[in-house]
Amino acid sequence: MPDFKPYSLSDFSPEYQEELLKFLDQGYKDLGYTCIEPEGLDDDLLQIPQKYLSPSCFKILLDGQKIIGSVAVKIYPNEKRAELKRVFVDKNYQGQGLGIKLSEWAFDFAKDQACLTMDIWSGTLCHGAHKLYKKLGAIDMNQIRSIGGIDDVQEFYFVKTLET
């Protein structure tokens, strides 16, 4: 598992709910989206404990008590696959390899849950993430889906084979 020192990777807890929403909202705005939509497309963010029940998980990367990153993994045990979700790094902390570490952590976590592949749907405005996923061995499946919302969001589809 990747080392995040001097930061810490922690399980999401409800005390971080408001800060997490602000953090992700700013992350979306930094990418060029209008905002997160917790009442719509992003409804999982209002129900993290329920939506990411074990064996799935939602993690936050902390610098002290400040959220500087996030990553979530949805596990589909019957299908032996996982889905990478909510990978964000605060723009002031980018360039330290934290996006790579968060993604690698998620791949390792999914492998530990006996998953063989990881699906990655990434917004079309997330150019840096697309390069990162390809660098980490994810295959661009040349598929796009429209999920709607305020910005009529579209996502590209990548698949990462999880080596055993």
SELUMKOL-335751 format. One line per 5 residues: number of its first residue (from 1); their letters; for each residue z, x, y of C-alpha. Coordinates in nm, 2 decimals. Example, Ala and Ser with C-alpha at 12.3 -4.5 7.8 and 13.67 -1.06 7.14 Angstrom:
BEGIN
1> AS> 0.78/1.23/-0.45 | 0.71/1.37/-0.11
This chain:
BEGIN
1> MPDFK> 0.00/0.00/0.00 | -0.08/0.13/0.35 | 0.20/0.27/0.57 | 0.24/0.10/0.90 | 0.50/0.33/1.06
6> PYSLS> 0.62/0.32/1.33 | 0.54/-0.05/1.31 | 0.66/-0.30/1.05 | 0.48/-0.56/0.84 | 0.70/-0.86/0.79
11> DFSPE> 0.68/-1.21/0.65 | 0.61/-1.48/0.90 | 0.92/-1.67/1.00 | 0.94/-1.99/1.21 | 1.13/-1.80/1.49
16> YQEEL> 0.79/-1.63/1.56 | 0.59/-1.95/1.58 | 0.55/-1.97/1.96 | 0.49/-1.60/2.00 | 0.23/-1.60/1.72
21> LKFLD> 0.04/-1.89/1.88 | 0.03/-1.71/2.21 | -0.07/-1.38/2.04 | -0.36/-1.54/1.84 | -0.47/-1.75/2.14
26> QGYKD> -0.51/-1.43/2.35 | -0.69/-1.26/2.06 | -0.94/-1.54/2.04 | -0.99/-1.53/2.42 | -1.04/-1.15/2.41
31> LGYTC> -1.32/-1.21/2.16 | -1.49/-1.47/2.39 | -1.37/-1.80/2.24 | -1.21/-2.06/2.47 | -0.87/-2.08/2.28
36> IEPEG> -0.72/-2.15/1.94 | -0.71/-2.51/1.83 | -0.38/-2.58/1.65 | -0.45/-2.95/1.66 | -0.79/-2.90/1.50
41> LDDDL> -0.97/-2.60/1.35 | -0.65/-2.39/1.35 | -0.41/-2.65/1.21 | -0.28/-2.40/0.95 | -0.10/-2.22/1.23
46> LQIPQ> 0.14/-2.52/1.28 | 0.22/-2.53/0.91 | 0.23/-2.17/0.80 | 0.52/-2.20/0.55 | 0.34/-2.50/0.38
51> KYLSP> -0.02/-2.37/0.41 | 0.07/-2.02/0.28 | 0.31/-2.09/0.00 | 0.35/-1.82/-0.26 | 0.14/-1.67/-0.41
56> SCFKI> -0.04/-1.69/-0.07 | 0.12/-1.52/0.23 | 0.11/-1.48/0.61 | 0.23/-1.15/0.76 | 0.29/-1.03/1.11
61> LLDGQ> 0.28/-0.67/1.23 | 0.57/-0.59/1.47 | 0.64/-0.32/1.72 | 1.01/-0.38/1.74 | 1.02/-0.76/1.79
66> KIIGS> 0.67/-0.79/1.95 | 0.39/-0.92/1.74 | 0.10/-0.67/1.76 | -0.10/-0.79/1.45 | -0.14/-1.05/1.18
71> VAVKI> -0.29/-1.10/0.84 | -0.29/-1.39/0.59 | -0.41/-1.42/0.23 | -0.48/-1.74/0.06 | -0.47/-1.70/-0.32
76> YPNEK> -0.66/-1.93/-0.55 | -0.51/-1.82/-0.89 | -0.72/-2.05/-1.11 | -1.04/-1.90/-0.96 | -0.91/-1.54/-0.95
81> RAELK> -1.01/-1.51/-0.59 | -0.85/-1.48/-0.25 | -0.95/-1.54/0.11 | -0.87/-1.30/0.39 | -0.76/-1.49/0.70
86> RVFVD> -0.61/-1.43/1.05 | -0.67/-1.05/1.08 | -0.59/-0.97/1.44 | -0.47/-0.66/1.62 | -0.34/-0.67/1.98
91> KNYQG> -0.62/-0.51/2.20 | -0.36/-0.26/2.34 | -0.30/-0.14/1.98 | -0.66/-0.12/1.86 | -0.81/0.22/1.77
96> QGLGI> -0.51/0.32/1.55 | -0.67/0.20/1.23 | -0.43/-0.10/1.21 | -0.72/-0.35/1.13 | -0.82/-0.13/0.84
101> KLSEW> -0.46/-0.10/0.72 | -0.40/-0.48/0.75 | -0.72/-0.55/0.55 | -0.64/-0.28/0.29 | -0.29/-0.43/0.25
106> AFDFA> -0.45/-0.77/0.20 | -0.69/-0.64/-0.07 | -0.40/-0.47/-0.25 | -0.19/-0.78/-0.23 | -0.47/-1.00/-0.37
111> KDQAC> -0.53/-0.74/-0.66 | -0.16/-0.76/-0.74 | -0.21/-1.14/-0.77 | -0.49/-1.08/-1.03 | -0.77/-1.17/-0.79
116> LTMDI> -1.11/-1.02/-0.86 | -1.28/-1.10/-0.53 | -1.18/-1.18/-0.17 | -1.38/-1.42/0.05 | -1.40/-1.33/0.42
121> WSGTL> -1.53/-1.58/0.68 | -1.55/-1.41/1.02 | -1.65/-1.57/1.35 | -1.99/-1.46/1.48 | -1.82/-1.32/1.79
126> CHGAH> -1.60/-1.08/1.58 | -1.85/-0.79/1.58 | -1.58/-0.52/1.53 | -1.44/-0.71/1.23 | -1.79/-0.73/1.07
131> KLYKK> -1.83/-0.35/1.10 | -1.48/-0.30/0.96 | -1.53/-0.53/0.66 | -1.86/-0.36/0.57 | -1.69/-0.02/0.61
136> LGAID> -1.43/-0.13/0.36 | -1.69/-0.23/0.11 | -1.74/-0.60/0.17 | -2.09/-0.74/0.12 | -2.25/-0.95/0.39
141> MNQIR> -2.37/-1.25/0.19 | -2.62/-1.35/0.47 | -2.46/-1.69/0.49 | -2.34/-1.87/0.80 | -2.13/-2.19/0.83
146> SIGGI> -2.06/-2.40/1.13 | -1.69/-2.51/1.16 | -1.72/-2.69/1.49 | -1.45/-2.71/1.75 | -1.46/-2.65/2.13
151> DDVQE> -1.69/-2.35/2.09 | -1.89/-2.49/1.80 | -1.77/-2.19/1.60 | -1.99/-2.03/1.34 | -1.88/-1.78/1.08
156> FYFVK> -2.05/-1.51/0.87 | -1.95/-1.48/0.50 | -1.85/-1.15/0.34 | -1.72/-1.09/-0.02 | -1.51/-0.79/-0.12
161> TLET> -1.49/-0.71/-0.49 | -1.14/-0.60/-0.57 | -1.14/-0.30/-0.80 | -0.88/-0.30/-1.07
